Amino acid sequence: MSLGYADRLSHREDLGGRLGDPELSDAPHTALEKAYKLAELIRAASKVIVFTGAGISTACGIPDFRGPLGVWTCQRKGLPPPKLQTSFLYAKPSLTHQALLGLLQSGKLAYICSQNVDSLHLRSGVPRSQLAELHGNCFAERCKKCKKEYVRDFEMDTVGFKPTGRRCTDPDCRGQLIDHILDWEDALPDDEFKTTQRHASSADVALCLGTSLQIIPAANLPLRTVKAGGKLAIINLQATPKDKRAEVVIHAKVDEIMAVIMQQLQLPIPRFTRTDQLLLSHMYTAVNGSKNGSIKQGSEEQQQQEEELLQQPSQQQQTEQDAAAGQAEVTGGPASGAAAAEPAADTPSSPAVVQSASAEDVSQPNNNSSSTSSSWAFSFCISSIHGPACPLPMAASASVSFLGPAAAVLKSRDFSGQLPWRLSRTCPESLQDVQLQVTLQLVEEADADKRVQQVILDTACW
């Protein structure tokens, strides 16, 4: 859940800074005038740097930490934690996340420094090279040896740079992977901190969004822009210690102000499309007829044998594995706040169809391998691209069915639960081509806005 990150941190009584300060709200006409002024500052700037805090993710359903009902505020007061609207796992970037992507794409924004660990900047499409994640990322793990970073579609179970149980995929390294989430006493990443310092010192405008600017040294980074002769602007519902140094301070919801700014700058807000990948792989085996005998359609005994067939190859079997395992993408719809985005292409009546492999990529059974061969078998597997045992957060279940002549001979199957999902079937010699269809049912949380009800993945023929 979205509070899982806070729950995994070491317990600490001293949470630093002020907690629970009242939220302020500028009069609508005042907020609008300030938004116009900020838009002109950005228009005139050659380089902008942005600092983001938990306040830009509250519109995504993720609680903040220091607001009147923030996570740390409730902890200090002995109250239950704030009510969850979504989890990190299924949260979609807000209008602000997408607007920042638009500013990056326009060339106006050079760098984003975030204290958030929800991965929503990366999910929105922001390049990792233009993002500092000072407190880490709940979806990232790094190699302890070569420092390579892996961003996953599932959350890490730990914080504080602990082993995740996975290994670096670089064959020359194979180092141990650790989570990349700071605990209270962990130091900020030195490389990203120094990169932020350089960008802040050369920026014309430092824009702070949804952050209370209380915890140092991160809170002092925007002042490097001011010291270099640039301007500081703050959009936050609470007062901050840096307000007196700012050219513009706006007390309003960040999404509302960013929508005005993008309109004034005549920049589009990019549409958010969530993309999750899964791996489709298969292998086939030529089976000697004397071993398997004739095939009876719908036979329960046959189906049980098929499930174990490819797991127990014998000397009579000739096995090949397709080298090109198919990758399929599951895509979602636009950010809920992005009014400027175009309508979603995928709707319940128009499911997404992805070709996982071309006919040229898939090996054909060798009909000349044995004069006694009367059947052949194949195994089909659905798994995460991150590893066979890793979850598929967006997929609740899958159904594999067969099309064309194969539908009359081969039995379909439904999958759910622990991955990977494997299916094995035996085909008569007369059935030379097999086409199967994979239908994924998305989890309820991932499909709350009904942007896609089903995703259909078609494989090519064997």
N, C-alpha and C positions, 0 to 999 in steps of 0.2 A: 504494500500500500504506500501511498505518498508519504506517510509518516514513518515508514520503515527506516528511511535514512536517519531521521532524528533518533529513533529508538535504538539504532545500532551504534550511535556515538557513545563514547564513555560518559558516564554521569558526571555532571559538573554543576556545582551550586552557583559559582560566579560565572554568569553568562555574558558579562561585559556590556558596557553601554547602557542606555536607557531602554526600558521596555514599556510597551503599552501607551505611548504618547497618543494624545487625541488626533484623529484625522481632521485635516483642514480641507476646506473646499472653497475655491475662488468662485465669485459670482460668474455666471455663464458668459456675460459680455467681457468681463475682465480676463477670464481664461482664454477667450477667443482672441482678444487683443494681444495677449502675451504670446499665444501660439503664432500669430502673424509675425511678431517681432522675432521669435526664435527661427521661424522659417527663413526670414531675411538674413539672419546671422549665418545659417547653414548655406544659403545660396551664395553668400559672399565669401565663404570659406573655401580654401583650396584643399584643406585636409581636416577631417572630423574624426575624433575618437569617441567611442561610446562605452560607458560603464553601466552594467546592469545588475540589479538585485532581485530579490524574491518578488518585489512588487509587480514585475512584468509577467509573472506566471500565475498570479491570482486569478486572472481572467481565464486561465486554462483549467481552473478548478483545484489548483495546488495552494495550500495555505501559506501565508508568509510566516515570519518568525518573530518580528518585533512590533507588529501592529496590535491594536486593542484586543484582538482575538488570535494573535500569533501563537506559534508553537511554544516559543520560549516564554512569552507573556503568560500563557496558561500554566506552564510549568511553575513559574515563579509564584503565581497566585494559588497554586494547588488545585487548579480547575482541570476538568477533563480536556483532552486535546481537541483542537477544532475539528469540526465535521468535515469529512472527506467528500469531495465531489468527483474525484477521479484519482487514479494512481499515476505515478511517473510512467508506468508501462504504456498506458493508453492515452495519455495527455497529448493534445494537439497544440502546436504553436499558436500563439495569439496573433492578433493583428499587428502588434508591436514587433514580435519576432519576424513576421513576414515583411513589415515595413523596413526593418533594419537590413534584411536581405536585399530589398529593392535599393536602398541607399548604397550598399556595397556594390551592387551590380552597376549602379550609375557612376561609380568611381568617386563619389563624394565622401563616403565613409571608408576609412583605411583599416580600422582595427576595432574589435570588440573585446573588452575585458569584462568577464562575468564572474560573479561569486556564486552562481547557481550551479547545482549538480544534477539538474533534471534532463540534461542533454537536448533541450528544446531548441537551442541555437543550431546545433548540428542537424537535428531533425528538420529544421526549417530549410536547410540547404546552405548554411554558412560554411565556407571552407575552413577546415581545421587550421590552416596556415594563417587565417585572419582572426583567430579566436584564442584568447587566453582563458582557461578555466582554473582560476586560482584555488578553488576548493575541490577540484577534481570533477569526476563524472561518474554517476552511479551505474552507467552502462559501459564503462571502459575498464580495461585491464592492460597492464604493461609488462613487457618482459623485463625481469630483474637483471638480465645479463646484457642484452643489446638495446634495451629501452624502447623497442618497437611497441606502438599502441594498437590495441584492438578494440574497436567500438562495436558492441553487441546490440542485439534487439531485446535483450533481457537484462534485468538488474543483477548486480553483484550481491552476494549474500553477506559480505563483510565490509568493513571500513578499516582504514589505518594501514594500508599496504600489506595485507595478509595474502597468503597463497590461495589461489582459486581452484587449484587442482588441474589446471590445463597447462599446456606447454606452448612455447613459441613455435610457429610453423616453419620458420627458417631452418632448413636442414643443416646449415652450418652453425646453428645456435642451439635450438631446442631448450632454451632456458625456461625457468619457472615463471609463470605468469602470476602477477599480484594485482589486487584491486587498486584503482587509482582514485581513492576517495580519502580526503584528509580527515583525521580525527582531531580533537581539540588541540593537542600538543604538537601536531605535525607542522613542519615548516612549509611555507608556500613554495610552489615550484620555482626554482631560481631562474630557469631559462625563460619561462613565460612572464615572470615578474619583470625581468630586465627588458624583455621585448616591449612590454607595456610602457615601461619608463621611457624608452626611446620614442615610441609613438606619441606619448603624451607630451613630451618636450618639444615635438615638432608640429603639433596640431594647432590649428587656428581656433577650433571649438572643441571643448570637452563637454559631452552631453551625458548627464547622469539620470538614469531612468529606474524608478522603483527601488532605490536603495537609500537607506538611512544614513549612509556615510559616517558610521560610528566606529567601526573596528579598524584600527591601524595595523599594519602599514597600508593596507589596500585603500583606506579612506583618504589618504593623502595623495594618491596617484593623480587625481584630476587637478590638483593644485600645481602640478608641474607645467600644465598648459598655461595657467594664469601667470606663473613666474616667467614663462617664456614670452609673455605678451599676448597670449590668446584669451578667449572668453570661456567662462564657465556657465553652463545652463543646467538647471535641475528641474525634473518633473517628478514629484512625489507627493503622496497624500499627507505625510508628516513633515514637520520642520526638521532640518538637518543642521549639524554644526558648521556646515560650509555655506549656508544660505547667504551670509553677509559678503562672501567673496564672489557671488554669482552675478552675472549680468542679467539673467532671467531666472526667476523661480516661479513655477506653476504648481499650484495645489489642485490637482485634478487627476482623473483616471488616465493612465498613460495611453491606453488605446485611443481614447477620444482625441487627445492632443496630437498623437502621431498621425491619425487619420487626416486632421486638418493640415498638418505640415506637409504630408505627401501630396495632398490636393493643391496646396499653394506652390509646391515645387513642380507640380505637374509630372510626378513620377508614379508609375503604376505600383500597386502592391502585389507582388508575385503570389500566384495561387499555391496553396500548400497541397501537396499530394504525398501521402505516406506510402513508402515503398518498403516492403519486407520481402526478403528472398528466402527461397527454400531450394533444396537440392532433390532432383529426381534422377535416380540412377537405376541401371538394370544390367543383368547378365543373362546369358542363355547357355543351355547344356544340351548336347545331342545325346539322346537316351537309347540304349540298345533295346530292341523290342522284346527280347527274351526276358528282360528284367521286369518290365512294367506291364507287359501284356496289352490287351485292348483297353481303350478308354471308354468309360461309360459316363455319359452326360449326367451331371447332378449327383453322382455317387458320393455318399458321405465318406466312405473309405478312401476313395480317390482324392477327395479334397484334403483329408488329413495327410495322405502321403505327399501331396503336392507341397504342403507347408514345410515339410522336412527334406524334400527332394534335393534341393541345391545346397543344403547344409551338410550332406553326406555324399560327396562325389566318390565314385568307384573307378577302378581302372577301365571299366567299360564306357565310362562317360568321357566325352571330349568337351572341355569347357573353355569358353572365351568370355572375357568381360569387356563391355563397351568402354572405350577409353574416354569418350566424351559424355560425361554425365550431364543431364540437362539442368539448367538453373531457371526457375520460374519466379516471376515477381508478382507480389500481391499488392495492389495499389488501392489507396483510399481516396477520400474526397478533400475538398478545400477547407482551409481554416474557417472556423465558425464566424470569426469576426471580420474576415476579409471581404468586405462588401464590393471592393473593386475587382475581385477575381471573377473569371468566367465561370459559367455553370459547369458542374462536374460532368465529365464525359461518361463515367460509370454510374449507372443507376440500377435499381432492382430489376427493371425490365430489360436492361442492357448489360449483362454481366461481362466482366473482363475475360478475354480469352487469350492465353499466352501459349505460343508454340514452344515446347521445351527442347525439341531436337528435330533436326531435319532428317529426311529419309536417308540422305547420304551419310549421316553420322552414325547410323545404327547398323550393327553387323547383322548379316543374314545367316541362318543356320546352314552348315555345310552339308548339302544333300548327298555328297559323294564320300562322306567320312566313313560310312559303314554300310555295307550292303544289307545288313540286318536291321538297320535303324528304322523303326516304325513310328517314333514320336520324338519330340524335343520339348524341353522345359525352359522356363524363364523365371527369373526372380526380379521383382520391382520394388524399389525402396523409396520412401519419402522421409527426408530428414532435414535438419537445420544445416545451413552452410557453415555454421560455426563448429559443428561437430555432431557425431551420431547421437550422443546422449543429451545434447542441448535442446531446450524447448523451442516450440514455435508459438510465441505469445499471441499472435493474431488468429491462429487456427484452433478451433475447438474440436473439430473432427474432420475426417475426410472420407469420401466414398470413391471407390475405384470400380468402374463399370466398363464393359467391353462393347465395341461397336462393330457393325458389319457382320461378316460370317462368324467372327469370334464370339459374338453375343449368344449364339446358339450352342456353343460348346463350353465356354468358360464361365465360371461363376463369379459374380461381383462380390465385393467385400467392403464393409464399413470399418473405419478405424477411429479410435480415440484413446486417450491415456498416454502412457509413457512412450516416448520415441526411442529409436526409429520405428516407422510403420513399414512392415514388409509383407509382400504378397508373392506366393510362388504358384505357378500353374504349369500343367503338362498339356501339350498340344498334339493332336494327331498329325501324322506326316502330311496329310492333305491340307492342313491349315498352315500356309506359308507366311501369311501376313496377319499381324495382330495390331489392332488399334484400340487403345484404351483411353478412357476419360477420367480425370481426377477432379472431383468437386470438393472444394473446401468450404466448410461452414465457419464463418468468423465468430469469435467470442462475442457475447452480448455487449460487453463494455466497448469493444473496438468498433461495434456497429451501432452505437447508440443513436446516431443521427440518421441511420438507414441509408448511408451513402452507397454501400454495396452489401447486398444480402448474401450473395454467393459469388465465388470466383471459380471459374471452370478452366482447367489446364488440360489441353489436348496434347498427347504425345503423337509423334509420327508412327508410321507402321514399321514393324520389324519385318 
